[in-house]
Amino acid sequence: MFIEITEEEIYNFHKKISKNVRKIRKNKNLTQLDVSIAIGLSNPSFITNAESLKSKKKFNLNQLFKLSIILETDISEFFK
């Protein structure tokens, strides 16, 4: 069985994740720099771009796992 998934559906999926990461991060009063350093990055540019989907940057599973620990939230919250 083959299921066709459009580029728009994939974009919207990543957009939902990015929006939820940003919302949860802000609710925890953490900056993009705080989160960047906690996941091992030296500056916030990746987080900034991934939260806004600029430069086609996207969170990978390892980053989402680390973020769930840092933000003290179940990883499934990013996908809701």
N, CA, C and O atoms as a Tripos MOL2 file, in Angstrom:
@<TRIPOS>MOLECULE
protein
  320   319    80     0     0
PROTEIN
NO_CHARGES

@<TRIPOS>ATOM
      1 N           0.8400   -1.1730    0.0000 N.3       1 MET1
      2 CA          0.0000    0.0000    0.0000 C.3       1 MET1
      3 C           0.8930    1.2460    0.0000 C.2       1 MET1
      4 O           1.8060    1.3580    0.8180 O.2       1 MET1
      5 N           0.6340    2.1560   -0.8940 N.am      2 PHE2
      6 CA          1.4050    3.3770   -1.0170 C.3       2 PHE2
      7 C           0.5340    4.5650   -0.6460 C.2       2 PHE2
      8 O          -0.5680    4.7300   -1.1680 O.2       2 PHE2
      9 N           1.0390    5.3860    0.2550 N.am      3 ILE3
     10 CA          0.3130    6.5860    0.6730 C.3       3 ILE3
     11 C           1.0990    7.7920    0.1790 C.2       3 ILE3
     12 O           2.2830    7.9410    0.4800 O.2       3 ILE3
     13 N           0.4420    8.6320   -0.5670 N.am      4 GLU4
     14 CA          1.1010    9.8240   -1.0810 C.3       4 GLU4
     15 C           0.9790   10.9560   -0.0630 C.2       4 GLU4
     16 O          -0.1140   11.2900    0.3950 O.2       4 GLU4
     17 N           2.1100   11.5250    0.2720 N.am      5 ILE5
     18 CA          2.1530   12.6420    1.2090 C.3       5 ILE5
     19 C           2.7380   13.8270    0.4560 C.2       5 ILE5
     20 O           3.8000   13.7270   -0.1580 O.2       5 ILE5
     21 N           2.0400   14.9370    0.5110 N.am      6 THR6
     22 CA          2.4790   16.1140   -0.2330 C.3       6 THR6
     23 C           3.5550   16.8800    0.5290 C.2       6 THR6
     24 O           3.7140   16.7250    1.7400 O.2       6 THR6
     25 N           4.2830   17.7040   -0.2050 N.am      7 GLU7
     26 CA          5.2850   18.5740    0.4170 C.3       7 GLU7
     27 C           4.6260   19.5280    1.4030 C.2       7 GLU7
     28 O           5.2100   19.8590    2.4340 O.2       7 GLU7
     29 N           3.4200   19.9670    1.0930 N.am      8 GLU8
     30 CA          2.6950   20.8630    1.9890 C.3       8 GLU8
     31 C           2.3680   20.1630    3.3060 C.2       8 GLU8
     32 O           2.4830   20.7700    4.3700 O.2       8 GLU8
     33 N           1.9650   18.9040    3.2470 N.am      9 GLU9
     34 CA          1.6750   18.1480    4.4720 C.3       9 GLU9
     35 C           2.9310   17.9880    5.3270 C.2       9 GLU9
     36 O           2.8730   18.1000    6.5510 O.2       9 GLU9
     37 N           4.0470   17.7290    4.6870 N.am     10 ILE10
     38 CA          5.3090   17.5860    5.4170 C.3      10 ILE10
     39 C           5.7030   18.9200    6.0390 C.2      10 ILE10
     40 O           6.1220   18.9740    7.1950 O.2      10 ILE10
     41 N           5.5670   20.0000    5.2640 N.am     11 TYR11
     42 CA          5.8700   21.3390    5.7870 C.3      11 TYR11
     43 C           4.9880   21.6570    6.9980 C.2      11 TYR11
     44 O           5.4850   22.1490    8.0110 O.2      11 TYR11
     45 N           3.7060   21.3830    6.9030 N.am     12 ASN12
     46 CA          2.7750   21.6590    8.0070 C.3      12 ASN12
     47 C           3.0980   20.8250    9.2400 C.2      12 ASN12
     48 O           2.9240   21.2890   10.3660 O.2      12 ASN12
     49 N           3.5660   19.6000    9.0330 N.am     13 PHE13
     50 CA          3.9800   18.7380   10.1440 C.3      13 PHE13
     51 C           5.1500   19.3830   10.8880 C.2      13 PHE13
     52 O           5.1260   19.4910   12.1140 O.2      13 PHE13
     53 N           6.1690   19.8090   10.1470 N.am     14 HIS14
     54 CA          7.3330   20.4540   10.7680 C.3      14 HIS14
     55 C           6.9620   21.8000   11.3840 C.2      14 HIS14
     56 O           7.5120   22.1860   12.4160 O.2      14 HIS14
     57 N           6.0390   22.5040   10.7610 N.am     15 LYS15
     58 CA          5.5800   23.7870   11.2930 C.3      15 LYS15
     59 C           4.9100   23.5970   12.6490 C.2      15 LYS15
     60 O           5.1200   24.3910   13.5670 O.2      15 LYS15
     61 N           4.1040   22.5450   12.7740 N.am     16 LYS16
     62 CA          3.4350   22.2460   14.0470 C.3      16 LYS16
     63 C           4.4620   21.9630   15.1370 C.2      16 LYS16
     64 O           4.3410   22.4680   16.2530 O.2      16 LYS16
     65 N           5.4680   21.1610   14.8170 N.am     17 ILE17
     66 CA          6.5140   20.8350   15.7910 C.3      17 ILE17
     67 C           7.2470   22.1050   16.2180 C.2      17 ILE17
     68 O           7.4520   22.3410   17.4090 O.2      17 ILE17
     69 N           7.6360   22.9100   15.2490 N.am     18 SER18
     70 CA          8.3660   24.1490   15.5460 C.3      18 SER18
     71 C           7.5470   25.0840   16.4260 C.2      18 SER18
     72 O           8.0600   25.6640   17.3830 O.2      18 SER18
     73 N           6.2830   25.2200   16.0940 N.am     19 LYS19
     74 CA          5.3870   26.0950   16.8670 C.3      19 LYS19
     75 C           5.2670   25.5960   18.3120 C.2      19 LYS19
     76 O           5.2920   26.3910   19.2520 O.2      19 LYS19
     77 N           5.1390   24.2990   18.4780 N.am     20 ASN20
     78 CA          4.9910   23.7360   19.8240 C.3      20 ASN20
     79 C           6.2780   23.8340   20.6360 C.2      20 ASN20
     80 O           6.2280   24.1090   21.8350 O.2      20 ASN20
     81 N           7.4140   23.6150   20.0100 N.am     21 VAL21
     82 CA          8.6940   23.7710   20.7140 C.3      21 VAL21
     83 C           8.8150   25.2080   21.2140 C.2      21 VAL21
     84 O           9.1550   25.4450   22.3730 O.2      21 VAL21
     85 N           8.5360   26.1540   20.3400 N.am     22 ARG22
     86 CA          8.6360   27.5770   20.7100 C.3      22 ARG22
     87 C           7.6720   27.9190   21.8540 C.2      22 ARG22
     88 O           8.0570   28.5870   22.8140 O.2      22 ARG22
     89 N           6.4320   27.4630   21.7480 N.am     23 LYS23
     90 CA          5.4220   27.7560   22.7750 C.3      23 LYS23
     91 C           5.8390   27.1780   24.1300 C.2      23 LYS23
     92 O           5.7640   27.8640   25.1490 O.2      23 LYS23
     93 N           6.2710   25.9360   24.1390 N.am     24 ILE24
     94 CA          6.6680   25.2910   25.3960 C.3      24 ILE24
     95 C           7.9170   25.9590   25.9660 C.2      24 ILE24
     96 O           8.0050   26.1800   27.1740 O.2      24 ILE24
     97 N           8.8800   26.2810   25.1050 N.am     25 ARG25
     98 CA         10.1010   26.9590   25.5610 C.3      25 ARG25
     99 C           9.7560   28.2920   26.2150 C.2      25 ARG25
    100 O          10.2640   28.6150   27.2890 O.2      25 ARG25
    101 N           8.8970   29.0600   25.5660 N.am     26 LYS26
    102 CA          8.5130   30.3650   26.1090 C.3      26 LYS26
    103 C           7.7430   30.2130   27.4260 C.2      26 LYS26
    104 O           7.9330   31.0020   28.3520 O.2      26 LYS26
    105 N           6.8730   29.1960   27.5090 N.am     27 ASN27
    106 CA          6.1270   28.9550   28.7470 C.3      27 ASN27
    107 C           7.0590   28.6040   29.9050 C.2      27 ASN27
    108 O           6.7260   28.8440   31.0660 O.2      27 ASN27
    109 N           8.2150   28.0420   29.5960 N.am     28 LYS28
    110 CA          9.2060   27.6920   30.6200 C.3      28 LYS28
    111 C          10.1700   28.8570   30.8890 C.2      28 LYS28
    112 O          11.1060   28.7300   31.6790 O.2      28 LYS28
    113 N           9.9280   29.9890   30.2220 N.am     29 ASN29
    114 CA         10.7710   31.1850   30.3700 C.3      29 ASN29
    115 C          12.2340   30.9260   30.0430 C.2      29 ASN29
    116 O          13.1300   31.4210   30.7260 O.2      29 ASN29
    117 N          12.4670   30.1460   28.9920 N.am     30 LEU30
    118 CA         13.8230   29.8830   28.5300 C.3      30 LEU30
    119 C          14.0520   30.6030   27.2050 C.2      30 LEU30
    120 O          13.1570   30.6760   26.3630 O.2      30 LEU30
    121 N          15.2450   31.1280   27.0330 N.am     31 THR31
    122 CA         15.5870   31.7840   25.7750 C.3      31 THR31
    123 C          16.0760   30.7470   24.7680 C.2      31 THR31
    124 O          16.3540   29.5990   25.1150 O.2      31 THR31
    125 N          16.1710   31.1790   23.5240 N.am     32 GLN32
    126 CA         16.7300   30.2960   22.5070 C.3      32 GLN32
    127 C          18.1890   29.9800   22.8260 C.2      32 GLN32
    128 O          18.6630   28.8790   22.5470 O.2      32 GLN32
    129 N          18.8890   30.9290   23.4020 N.am     33 LEU33
    130 CA         20.2810   30.6930   23.7960 C.3      33 LEU33
    131 C          20.3630   29.6570   24.9150 C.2      33 LEU33
    132 O          21.2130   28.7680   24.8710 O.2      33 LEU33
    133 N          19.4870   29.7630   25.9200 N.am     34 ASP34
    134 CA         19.4530   28.7740   27.0120 C.3      34 ASP34
    135 C          19.3020   27.3620   26.4510 C.2      34 ASP34
    136 O          20.0320   26.4450   26.8290 O.2      34 ASP34
    137 N          18.3550   27.2110   25.5580 N.am     35 VAL35
    138 CA         18.0520   25.8900   24.9840 C.3      35 VAL35
    139 C          19.2050   25.4270   24.0960 C.2      35 VAL35
    140 O          19.5790   24.2550   24.1180 O.2      35 VAL35
    141 N          19.7590   26.3400   23.3240 N.am     36 SER36
    142 CA         20.8810   25.9870   22.4450 C.3      36 SER36
    143 C          22.0470   25.4200   23.2370 C.2      36 SER36
    144 O          22.5860   24.3660   22.9020 O.2      36 SER36
    145 N          22.4250   26.1250   24.2820 N.am     37 ILE37
    146 CA         23.5470   25.6800   25.1070 C.3      37 ILE37
    147 C          23.2350   24.3330   25.7530 C.2      37 ILE37
    148 O          24.1030   23.4630   25.8260 O.2      37 ILE37
    149 N          22.0080   24.1600   26.2180 N.am     38 ALA38
    150 CA         21.6190   22.9140   26.8890 C.3      38 ALA38
    151 C          21.6770   21.7080   25.9580 C.2      38 ALA38
    152 O          21.9230   20.5930   26.4180 O.2      38 ALA38
    153 N          21.4550   21.9080   24.6490 N.am     39 ILE39
    154 CA         21.5290   20.7570   23.7370 C.3      39 ILE39
    155 C          22.8830   20.6620   23.0340 C.2      39 ILE39
    156 O          23.0750   19.8410   22.1380 O.2      39 ILE39
    157 N          23.8250   21.5250   23.4600 N.am     40 GLY40
    158 CA         25.1900   21.4000   22.9650 C.3      40 GLY40
    159 C          25.5530   22.2850   21.7880 C.2      40 GLY40
    160 O          26.5360   22.0190   21.0960 O.2      40 GLY40
    161 N          24.7790   23.3330   21.5480 N.am     41 LEU41
    162 CA         25.1020   24.2660   20.4690 C.3      41 LEU41
    163 C          25.7380   25.5170   21.0720 C.2      41 LEU41
    164 O          25.4490   25.8770   22.2140 O.2      41 LEU41
    165 N          26.5980   26.1740   20.3070 N.am     42 SER42
    166 CA         27.3000   27.3370   20.8510 C.3      42 SER42
    167 C          26.5520   28.6520   20.6780 C.2      42 SER42
    168 O          26.8800   29.6410   21.3340 O.2      42 SER42
    169 N          25.5480   28.6740   19.8000 N.am     43 ASN43
    170 CA         24.7570   29.8950   19.6210 C.3      43 ASN43
    171 C          23.3210   29.5250   19.2490 C.2      43 ASN43
    172 O          23.0520   28.3790   18.8900 O.2      43 ASN43
    173 N          22.4070   30.4780   19.3310 N.am     44 PRO44
    174 CA         20.9890   30.1640   19.1310 C.3      44 PRO44
    175 C          20.5080   30.1520   17.6860 C.2      44 PRO44
    176 O          19.3100   29.9980   17.4480 O.2      44 PRO44
    177 N          21.3940   30.3070   16.7220 N.am     45 SER45
    178 CA         20.9270   30.4450   15.3340 C.3      45 SER45
    179 C          20.1550   29.2180   14.8490 C.2      45 SER45
    180 O          19.1590   29.3640   14.1410 O.2      45 SER45
    181 N          20.5960   28.0110   15.2150 N.am     46 PHE46
    182 CA         19.8520   26.8320   14.7690 C.3      46 PHE46
    183 C          18.4490   26.8250   15.3660 C.2      46 PHE46
    184 O          17.4760   26.5950   14.6480 O.2      46 PHE46
    185 N          18.3320   27.0730   16.6640 N.am     47 ILE47
    186 CA         17.0230   27.0840   17.3270 C.3      47 ILE47
    187 C          16.1350   28.1510   16.7070 C.2      47 ILE47
    188 O          14.9610   27.9070   16.4270 O.2      47 ILE47
    189 N          16.7000   29.3390   16.4940 N.am     48 THR48
    190 CA         15.9520   30.4330   15.8670 C.3      48 THR48
    191 C          15.4080   30.0010   14.5120 C.2      48 THR48
    192 O          14.2290   30.1980   14.2170 O.2      48 THR48
    193 N          16.2670   29.4140   13.6940 N.am     49 ASN49
    194 CA         15.8580   28.9880   12.3550 C.3      49 ASN49
    195 C          14.8960   27.8080   12.3870 C.2      49 ASN49
    196 O          13.9580   27.7560   11.5910 O.2      49 ASN49
    197 N          15.1100   26.8700   13.2850 N.am     50 ALA50
    198 CA         14.2250   25.7010   13.3530 C.3      50 ALA50
    199 C          12.8440   26.0710   13.8860 C.2      50 ALA50
    200 O          11.8390   25.5160   13.4410 O.2      50 ALA50
    201 N          12.7890   27.0020   14.8330 N.am     51 GLU51
    202 CA         11.4840   27.4310   15.3520 C.3      51 GLU51
    203 C          10.6840   28.2050   14.3100 C.2      51 GLU51
    204 O           9.4530   28.2150   14.3500 O.2      51 GLU51
    205 N          11.3760   28.8500   13.3820 N.am     52 SER52
    206 CA         10.6790   29.6410   12.3620 C.3      52 SER52
    207 C          10.7180   28.9820   10.9890 C.2      52 SER52
    208 O          10.1600   29.5160   10.0310 O.2      52 SER52
    209 N          11.3640   27.8390   10.8850 N.am     53 LEU53
    210 CA         11.5550   27.0900    9.6400 C.3      53 LEU53
    211 C          12.3340   27.8840    8.5930 C.2      53 LEU53
    212 O          12.2100   27.6260    7.3960 O.2      53 LEU53
    213 N          13.1320   28.8440    9.0430 N.am     54 LYS54
    214 CA         13.9890   29.5760    8.1170 C.3      54 LYS54
    215 C          15.1420   28.6730    7.6920 C.2      54 LYS54
    216 O          15.5690   27.7900    8.4360 O.2      54 LYS54
    217 N          15.6250   28.9110    6.5050 N.am     55 SER55
    218 CA         16.7520   28.1310    5.9640 C.3      55 SER55
    219 C          16.4390   26.6390    5.9240 C.2      55 SER55
    220 O          17.3460   25.8110    5.8350 O.2      55 SER55
    221 N          15.1710   26.3040    5.9900 N.am     56 LYS56
    222 CA         14.7120   24.9010    5.9490 C.3      56 LYS56
    223 C          15.3120   24.0600    7.0690 C.2      56 LYS56
    224 O          15.4510   22.8450    6.9250 O.2      56 LYS56
    225 N          15.6650   24.6920    8.1760 N.am     57 LYS57
    226 CA         16.1790   23.9710    9.3420 C.3      57 LYS57
    227 C          15.0240   23.2930   10.0500 C.2      57 LYS57
    228 O          13.9550   23.8810   10.2150 O.2      57 LYS57
    229 N          15.2390   22.0530   10.4700 N.am     58 LYS58
    230 CA         14.2120   21.2830   11.1670 C.3      58 LYS58
    231 C          14.8490   20.5470   12.3330 C.2      58 LYS58
    232 O          16.0180   20.1610   12.2890 O.2      58 LYS58
    233 N          14.0560   20.3640   13.3730 N.am     59 PHE59
    234 CA         14.5110   19.5730   14.5140 C.3      59 PHE59
    235 C          14.5510   18.1030   14.1190 C.2      59 PHE59
    236 O          13.6380   17.6070   13.4590 O.2      59 PHE59
    237 N          15.6180   17.4020   14.5260 N.am     60 ASN60
    238 CA         15.6490   15.9490   14.3110 C.3      60 ASN60
    239 C          15.2070   15.2520   15.5990 C.2      60 ASN60
    240 O          14.9810   15.9060   16.6180 O.2      60 ASN60
    241 N          15.0890   13.9510   15.5490 N.am     61 LEU61
    242 CA         14.5920   13.2080   16.7140 C.3      61 LEU61
    243 C          15.5110   13.3430   17.9310 C.2      61 LEU61
    244 O          15.0290   13.4510   19.0580 O.2      61 LEU61
    245 N          16.8090   13.3400   17.7150 N.am     62 ASN62
    246 CA         17.7380   13.4920   18.8450 C.3      62 ASN62
    247 C          17.5390   14.8430   19.5210 C.2      62 ASN62
    248 O          17.5300   14.9340   20.7490 O.2      62 ASN62
    249 N          17.3810   15.8840   18.7210 N.am     63 GLN63
    250 CA         17.1640   17.2200   19.2840 C.3      63 GLN63
    251 C          15.8310   17.3000   20.0140 C.2      63 GLN63
    252 O          15.7470   17.8970   21.0870 O.2      63 GLN63
    253 N          14.7890   16.7040   19.4410 N.am     64 LEU64
    254 CA         13.4820   16.7170   20.1060 C.3      64 LEU64
    255 C          13.5340   15.9520   21.4210 C.2      64 LEU64
    256 O          12.9050   16.3530   22.4000 O.2      64 LEU64
    257 N          14.2780   14.8550   21.4480 N.am     65 PHE65
    258 CA         14.4320   14.0940   22.6910 C.3      65 PHE65
    259 C          15.1230   14.9440   23.7590 C.2      65 PHE65
    260 O          14.6720   15.0030   24.9020 O.2      65 PHE65
    261 N          16.2200   15.6000   23.3770 N.am     66 LYS66
    262 CA         16.9350   16.4700   24.3200 C.3      66 LYS66
    263 C          16.0440   17.6220   24.7810 C.2      66 LYS66
    264 O          16.0130   17.9550   25.9650 O.2      66 LYS66
    265 N          15.3210   18.2250   23.8390 N.am     67 LEU67
    266 CA         14.4240   19.3250   24.1870 C.3      67 LEU67
    267 C          13.3400   18.8840   25.1630 C.2      67 LEU67
    268 O          12.9730   19.6350   26.0670 O.2      67 LEU67
    269 N          12.8280   17.6700   24.9840 N.am     68 SER68
    270 CA         11.7890   17.1850   25.8890 C.3      68 SER68
    271 C          12.3210   17.0730   27.3210 C.2      68 SER68
    272 O          11.5960   17.3300   28.2830 O.2      68 SER68
    273 N          13.5800   16.6910   27.4480 N.am     69 ILE69
    274 CA         14.2000   16.5980   28.7720 C.3      69 ILE69
    275 C          14.4460   17.9960   29.3400 C.2      69 ILE69
    276 O          14.1060   18.2710   30.4910 O.2      69 ILE69
    277 N          15.0360   18.8740   28.5330 N.am     70 ILE70
    278 CA         15.3360   20.2360   28.9740 C.3      70 ILE70
    279 C          14.0630   20.9780   29.3630 C.2      70 ILE70
    280 O          14.0260   21.6820   30.3720 O.2      70 ILE70
    281 N          13.0170   20.8110   28.5470 N.am     71 LEU71
    282 CA         11.7630   21.5300   28.7860 C.3      71 LEU71
    283 C          10.8230   20.7880   29.7370 C.2      71 LEU71
    284 O           9.7150   21.2420   30.0220 O.2      71 LEU71
    285 N          11.2930   19.6360   30.2210 N.am     72 GLU72
    286 CA         10.5160   18.8180   31.1680 C.3      72 GLU72
    287 C           9.0940   18.5710   30.6700 C.2      72 GLU72
    288 O           8.1120   18.8060   31.3740 O.2      72 GLU72
    289 N           9.0210   18.0890   29.4310 N.am     73 THR73
    290 CA          7.7270   17.8030   28.8180 C.3      73 THR73
    291 C           7.8160   16.4950   28.0510 C.2      73 THR73
    292 O           8.8860   16.1120   27.5790 O.2      73 THR73
    293 N           6.7070   15.8260   27.9320 N.am     74 ASP74
    294 CA          6.6730   14.5950   27.1520 C.3      74 ASP74
    295 C           6.9010   14.9310   25.6830 C.2      74 ASP74
    296 O           6.3230   15.8910   25.1720 O.2      74 ASP74
    297 N           7.7250   14.1610   25.0080 N.am     75 ILE75
    298 CA          8.0560   14.4370   23.6140 C.3      75 ILE75
    299 C           6.8140   14.4920   22.7250 C.2      75 ILE75
    300 O           6.8190   15.1680   21.6960 O.2      75 ILE75
    301 N           5.7730   13.8010   23.1080 N.am     76 SER76
    302 CA          4.5450   13.8060   22.2970 C.3      76 SER76
    303 C           3.9010   15.1880   22.2300 C.2      76 SER76
    304 O           3.1400   15.4650   21.3030 O.2      76 SER76
    305 N           4.1930   16.0580   23.1960 N.am     77 GLU77
    306 CA          3.6280   17.4060   23.2020 C.3      77 GLU77
    307 C           4.0670   18.2100   21.9890 C.2      77 GLU77
    308 O           3.3640   19.1280   21.5680 O.2      77 GLU77
    309 N           5.2110   17.8800   21.4290 N.am     78 PHE78
    310 CA          5.6820   18.6000   20.2370 C.3      78 PHE78
    311 C           4.8500   18.2840   18.9890 C.2      78 PHE78
    312 O           4.8430   19.0530   18.0280 O.2      78 PHE78
    313 N           4.1600   17.1600   19.0170 N.am     79 PHE79
    314 CA          3.4360   16.6960   17.8360 C.3      79 PHE79
    315 C           1.9380   16.9910   17.8890 C.2      79 PHE79
    316 O           1.2100   16.6420   16.9600 O.2      79 PHE79
    317 N           1.4750   17.6190   18.9450 N.am     80 LYS80
    318 CA          0.0280   17.8570   19.1120 C.3      80 LYS80
    319 C          -0.4210   19.1400   18.4380 C.2      80 LYS80
    320 O          -1.6030   19.4820   18.4860 O.2      80 LYS80
@<TRIPOS>BOND
     1     1     2 1
     2     2     3 1
     3     3     4 2
     4     3     5 am
     5     5     6 1
     6     6     7 1
     7     7     8 2
     8     7     9 am
     9     9    10 1
    10    10    11 1
    11    11    12 2
    12    11    13 am
    13    13    14 1
    14    14    15 1
    15    15    16 2
    16    15    17 am
    17    17    18 1
    18    18    19 1
    19    19    20 2
    20    19    21 am
    21    21    22 1
    22    22    23 1
    23    23    24 2
    24    23    25 am
    25    25    26 1
    26    26    27 1
    27    27    28 2
    28    27    29 am
    29    29    30 1
    30    30    31 1
    31    31    32 2
    32    31    33 am
    33    33    34 1
    34    34    35 1
    35    35    36 2
    36    35    37 am
    37    37    38 1
    38    38    39 1
    39    39    40 2
    40    39    41 am
    41    41    42 1
    42    42    43 1
    43    43    44 2
    44    43    45 am
    45    45    46 1
    46    46    47 1
    47    47    48 2
    48    47    49 am
    49    49    50 1
    50    50    51 1
    51    51    52 2
    52    51    53 am
    53    53    54 1
    54    54    55 1
    55    55    56 2
    56    55    57 am
    57    57    58 1
    58    58    59 1
    59    59    60 2
    60    59    61 am
    61    61    62 1
    62    62    63 1
    63    63    64 2
    64    63    65 am
    65    65    66 1
    66    66    67 1
    67    67    68 2
    68    67    69 am
    69    69    70 1
    70    70    71 1
    71    71    72 2
    72    71    73 am
    73    73    74 1
    74    74    75 1
    75    75    76 2
    76    75    77 am
    77    77    78 1
    78    78    79 1
    79    79    80 2
    80    79    81 am
    81    81    82 1
    82    82    83 1
    83    83    84 2
    84    83    85 am
    85    85    86 1
    86    86    87 1
    87    87    88 2
    88    87    89 am
    89    89    90 1
    90    90    91 1
    91    91    92 2
    92    91    93 am
    93    93    94 1
    94    94    95 1
    95    95    96 2
    96    95    97 am
    97    97    98 1
    98    98    99 1
    99    99   100 2
   100    99   101 am
   101   101   102 1
   102   102   103 1
   103   103   104 2
   104   103   105 am
   105   105   106 1
   106   106   107 1
   107   107   108 2
   108   107   109 am
   109   109   110 1
   110   110   111 1
   111   111   112 2
   112   111   113 am
   113   113   114 1
   114   114   115 1
   115   115   116 2
   116   115   117 am
   117   117   118 1
   118   118   119 1
   119   119   120 2
   120   119   121 am
   121   121   122 1
   122   122   123 1
   123   123   124 2
   124   123   125 am
   125   125   126 1
   126   126   127 1
   127   127   128 2
   128   127   129 am
   129   129   130 1
   130   130   131 1
   131   131   132 2
   132   131   133 am
   133   133   134 1
   134   134   135 1
   135   135   136 2
   136   135   137 am
   137   137   138 1
   138   138   139 1
   139   139   140 2
   140   139   141 am
   141   141   142 1
   142   142   143 1
   143   143   144 2
   144   143   145 am
   145   145   146 1
   146   146   147 1
   147   147   148 2
   148   147   149 am
   149   149   150 1
   150   150   151 1
   151   151   152 2
   152   151   153 am
   153   153   154 1
   154   154   155 1
   155   155   156 2
   156   155   157 am
   157   157   158 1
   158   158   159 1
   159   159   160 2
   160   159   161 am
   161   161   162 1
   162   162   163 1
   163   163   164 2
   164   163   165 am
   165   165   166 1
   166   166   167 1
   167   167   168 2
   168   167   169 am
   169   169   170 1
   170   170   171 1
   171   171   172 2
   172   171   173 am
   173   173   174 1
   174   174   175 1
   175   175   176 2
   176   175   177 am
   177   177   178 1
   178   178   179 1
   179   179   180 2
   180   179   181 am
   181   181   182 1
   182   182   183 1
   183   183   184 2
   184   183   185 am
   185   185   186 1
   186   186   187 1
   187   187   188 2
   188   187   189 am
   189   189   190 1
   190   190   191 1
   191   191   192 2
   192   191   193 am
   193   193   194 1
   194   194   195 1
   195   195   196 2
   196   195   197 am
   197   197   198 1
   198   198   199 1
   199   199   200 2
   200   199   201 am
   201   201   202 1
   202   202   203 1
   203   203   204 2
   204   203   205 am
   205   205   206 1
   206   206   207 1
   207   207   208 2
   208   207   209 am
   209   209   210 1
   210   210   211 1
   211   211   212 2
   212   211   213 am
   213   213   214 1
   214   214   215 1
   215   215   216 2
   216   215   217 am
   217   217   218 1
   218   218   219 1
   219   219   220 2
   220   219   221 am
   221   221   222 1
   222   222   223 1
   223   223   224 2
   224   223   225 am
   225   225   226 1
   226   226   227 1
   227   227   228 2
   228   227   229 am
   229   229   230 1
   230   230   231 1
   231   231   232 2
   232   231   233 am
   233   233   234 1
   234   234   235 1
   235   235   236 2
   236   235   237 am
   237   237   238 1
   238   238   239 1
   239   239   240 2
   240   239   241 am
   241   241   242 1
   242   242   243 1
   243   243   244 2
   244   243   245 am
   245   245   246 1
   246   246   247 1
   247   247   248 2
   248   247   249 am
   249   249   250 1
   250   250   251 1
   251   251   252 2
   252   251   253 am
   253   253   254 1
   254   254   255 1
   255   255   256 2
   256   255   257 am
   257   257   258 1
   258   258   259 1
   259   259   260 2
   260   259   261 am
   261   261   262 1
   262   262   263 1
   263   263   264 2
   264   263   265 am
   265   265   266 1
   266   266   267 1
   267   267   268 2
   268   267   269 am
   269   269   270 1
   270   270   271 1
   271   271   272 2
   272   271   273 am
   273   273   274 1
   274   274   275 1
   275   275   276 2
   276   275   277 am
   277   277   278 1
   278   278   279 1
   279   279   280 2
   280   279   281 am
   281   281   282 1
   282   282   283 1
   283   283   284 2
   284   283   285 am
   285   285   286 1
   286   286   287 1
   287   287   288 2
   288   287   289 am
   289   289   290 1
   290   290   291 1
   291   291   292 2
   292   291   293 am
   293   293   294 1
   294   294   295 1
   295   295   296 2
   296   295   297 am
   297   297   298 1
   298   298   299 1
   299   299   300 2
   300   299   301 am
   301   301   302 1
   302   302   303 1
   303   303   304 2
   304   303   305 am
   305   305   306 1
   306   306   307 1
   307   307   308 2
   308   307   309 am
   309   309   310 1
   310   310   311 1
   311   311   312 2
   312   311   313 am
   313   313   314 1
   314   314   315 1
   315   315   316 2
   316   315   317 am
   317   317   318 1
   318   318   319 1
   319   319   320 2
@<TRIPOS>SUBSTRUCTURE
     1 MET1         2 RESIDUE 1 A MET
     2 PHE2         6 RESIDUE 1 A PHE
     3 ILE3        10 RESIDUE 1 A ILE
     4 GLU4        14 RESIDUE 1 A GLU
     5 ILE5        18 RESIDUE 1 A ILE
     6 THR6        22 RESIDUE 1 A THR
     7 GLU7        26 RESIDUE 1 A GLU
     8 GLU8        30 RESIDUE 1 A GLU
     9 GLU9        34 RESIDUE 1 A GLU
    10 ILE10       38 RESIDUE 1 A ILE
    11 TYR11       42 RESIDUE 1 A TYR
    12 ASN12       46 RESIDUE 1 A ASN
    13 PHE13       50 RESIDUE 1 A PHE
    14 HIS14       54 RESIDUE 1 A HIS
    15 LYS15       58 RESIDUE 1 A LYS
    16 LYS16       62 RESIDUE 1 A LYS
    17 ILE17       66 RESIDUE 1 A ILE
    18 SER18       70 RESIDUE 1 A SER
    19 LYS19       74 RESIDUE 1 A LYS
    20 ASN20       78 RESIDUE 1 A ASN
    21 VAL21       82 RESIDUE 1 A VAL
    22 ARG22       86 RESIDUE 1 A ARG
    23 LYS23       90 RESIDUE 1 A LYS
    24 ILE24       94 RESIDUE 1 A ILE
    25 ARG25       98 RESIDUE 1 A ARG
    26 LYS26      102 RESIDUE 1 A LYS
    27 ASN27      106 RESIDUE 1 A ASN
    28 LYS28      110 RESIDUE 1 A LYS
    29 ASN29      114 RESIDUE 1 A ASN
    30 LEU30      118 RESIDUE 1 A LEU
    31 THR31      122 RESIDUE 1 A THR
    32 GLN32      126 RESIDUE 1 A GLN
    33 LEU33      130 RESIDUE 1 A LEU
    34 ASP34      134 RESIDUE 1 A ASP
    35 VAL35      138 RESIDUE 1 A VAL
    36 SER36      142 RESIDUE 1 A SER
    37 ILE37      146 RESIDUE 1 A ILE
    38 ALA38      150 RESIDUE 1 A ALA
    39 ILE39      154 RESIDUE 1 A ILE
    40 GLY40      158 RESIDUE 1 A GLY
    41 LEU41      162 RESIDUE 1 A LEU
    42 SER42      166 RESIDUE 1 A SER
    43 ASN43      170 RESIDUE 1 A ASN
    44 PRO44      174 RESIDUE 1 A PRO
    45 SER45      178 RESIDUE 1 A SER
    46 PHE46      182 RESIDUE 1 A PHE
    47 ILE47      186 RESIDUE 1 A ILE
    48 THR48      190 RESIDUE 1 A THR
    49 ASN49      194 RESIDUE 1 A ASN
    50 ALA50      198 RESIDUE 1 A ALA
    51 GLU51      202 RESIDUE 1 A GLU
    52 SER52      206 RESIDUE 1 A SER
    53 LEU53      210 RESIDUE 1 A LEU
    54 LYS54      214 RESIDUE 1 A LYS
    55 SER55      218 RESIDUE 1 A SER
    56 LYS56      222 RESIDUE 1 A LYS
    57 LYS57      226 RESIDUE 1 A LYS
    58 LYS58      230 RESIDUE 1 A LYS
    59 PHE59      234 RESIDUE 1 A PHE
    60 ASN60      238 RESIDUE 1 A ASN
    61 LEU61      242 RESIDUE 1 A LEU
    62 ASN62      246 RESIDUE 1 A ASN
    63 GLN63      250 RESIDUE 1 A GLN
    64 LEU64      254 RESIDUE 1 A LEU
    65 PHE65      258 RESIDUE 1 A PHE
    66 LYS66      262 RESIDUE 1 A LYS
    67 LEU67      266 RESIDUE 1 A LEU
    68 SER68      270 RESIDUE 1 A SER
    69 ILE69      274 RESIDUE 1 A ILE
    70 ILE70      278 RESIDUE 1 A ILE
    71 LEU71      282 RESIDUE 1 A LEU
    72 GLU72      286 RESIDUE 1 A GLU
    73 THR73      290 RESIDUE 1 A THR
    74 ASP74      294 RESIDUE 1 A ASP
    75 ILE75      298 RESIDUE 1 A ILE
    76 SER76      302 RESIDUE 1 A SER
    77 GLU77      306 RESIDUE 1 A GLU
    78 PHE78      310 RESIDUE 1 A PHE
    79 PHE79      314 RESIDUE 1 A PHE
    80 LYS80      318 RESIDUE 1 A LYS
